[in-house]
Amino acid sequence: MQISGKHLAGTWVLLIALTLTSAGLGSIDMPRGLLVFLVLLTVLIKNQQIIDVFMELKSAPPLWRGLMQAFTLFIVVVVGITLII
Amino acid sequence: MNTHTVDQKRLPGDLAIWIFILAELTVFAALFLMFSVSKSMNPEMFAEGQQTLHPLMGLINTLSLITSSYFVAKAVFFASKGELKKTAQWIWMGIAIASIYLITKGMEYKELFSLGYNLRTNLFYTLYFFITFFHFMHVLMGIVILIAVANKAKKGGYSDDITGVETGASYWHMVDMVWVILFPLIYVIQ
């Protein structure tokens, strides 16, 4: 796998955009369930990018990438269920 | 050339740091669950507590840690090309940006303490201070690691093997990952 400087910069821009989106969602009046879903979706995407691009785990043994992905997915799902119910 | 090659199926950095990262993430996972369960059981207390926090400070902290993580990823990129002076420069820039987080968090703690809030105020503040300070200590530890890596890189210490740079960077990205979850949990979702 080759990670270019442009790829790193693009990932950074995406992470910043998702962070601003997430912060903006908090100030919009919307159903709580939808807010929790959308905000946690941005968390999932952001951590996926950090794992694959910044940590360079996309080219690592699947077990390690899978463990890191599982952490984020587990947290997002459980926190999401807890906050929505 | 603006790219670098990574060996197929190679774990970046030292194996020990990944075991350590998984152990750390397990602890943070327990804390996140504790916070969200407590929040669902005490919605009014947590809503009132969250009103005393500054979402803008949380946002600034998130932007600084993400940018710092990007700079450290750039440092690894240059290390893989053998450009160790640039590696050190990017790490120092990452540390400088991360210090914004330390200052902002310190200001936030100072304001809350001056308003009379502390660990014993109620469950919200107990968890807020405990979790964010636990993360704060990880940021401090990450900065110490990055300073050591930057100094060694400046002296040409990673000319043969960049495992040390990757190891320090991996820990730093873990700190970033944790904050990416903490920010919405504490500041955004009310």
Interface residues (C-beta under 8 A of the other chain):
Chain A: M1 Q2 I3 S4 G5 K6 L8 A9 T11 W12 L15 I16 T19 L20 S22 A23 L25 G26 L35 V36 V39 L40 T42 V43 K46 N47 I50 I51 V53 F54 M55 E56 L57 S59 A60 P61 W64 L67 M68 F71 T72 F74 I75 V76 V78 V79 T82 L83 I85
Chain B: N2 T3 H4 T5 V6 D7 Q8 K9 R10 L11 P12 W18 L22 L25 A29 F32 L33 S36 V37 K39 S40 P55 G58 L59 T62 L63 I66 T67 S69 Y70 V72 A73 K74 V76 F77 E166 A169 S170 H173 D176 M177 V180 I181 F183 P184 L185 Y187 V188 I189 Q190
